[in-house]
């Protein structure tokens, strides 16, 4: 019986640990899912205006609020981009 109590406590701890790992993954997936309509709209606008780069340049600031490059290794060009599309951070 003591062994079962110990096993139960370990399983509860493992479940909490896994929930803690899954939560940020779900948030990231949700944020990416939210960006799909924005990117589809931009693709459509780009396709319609591919022969008019000045129009694309004028429209681009409405889709991209900011881009920040976080370089971990400048010599190798390794890093990650943080970007805000339509007011949301991706």
C-alpha angles and dihedrals in degrees: 000000000000089000091055092051090051092047091049092052091049091050092049091052091048091049092052091048091051092047088053090053095045096049096069091042091055091048091051092047090049092051091049090048090052090055096056096084091047093051092045090052091048090049090053092049091046092050092049092048102034091121091049108061091171089064091050090050090051093049098042096080089059090061103036118051096176145338123209122186115210105196118200094176116017094185093056094036093238120153144093136265124230112198137175118217117189092340097313126109117232 
